[in-house]
């Protein structure tokens, strides 16, 4: 098992990879049913999603993502989509452009 600190949602967030099982446990990150909640620090959350992208790029065998909320992701494409959507959402919040955020919320598609 490989552990990564994942601050942003909370200060003590954690990613756990189990490469031998092609599995990534993401805790409260990368849910398909809820927006990213920032209970700690927006910039740290964005950096954690950058780390998530690096993890996905580095560990080509990872095909299963287990989240604390929502459904399993069972393909690399689905994991990538979650990283991309959450990153876009959080960066939009950082821009403090209410019109962009409203557009994003109205047009975000969550898979079930």
Buried (B, 14 or more C-beta within 10 A) or exposed (E): EEEBEBBBBBEEBBBBBBBEEBBBBBBBBBBBEEBBEBEBBBEBBBBBBEBBBEBBEEBEEBBBBBBEEBBEBEEBEBBBBBBEBBBBBBBBBEEEEEEBBEEBEEEEEEEE
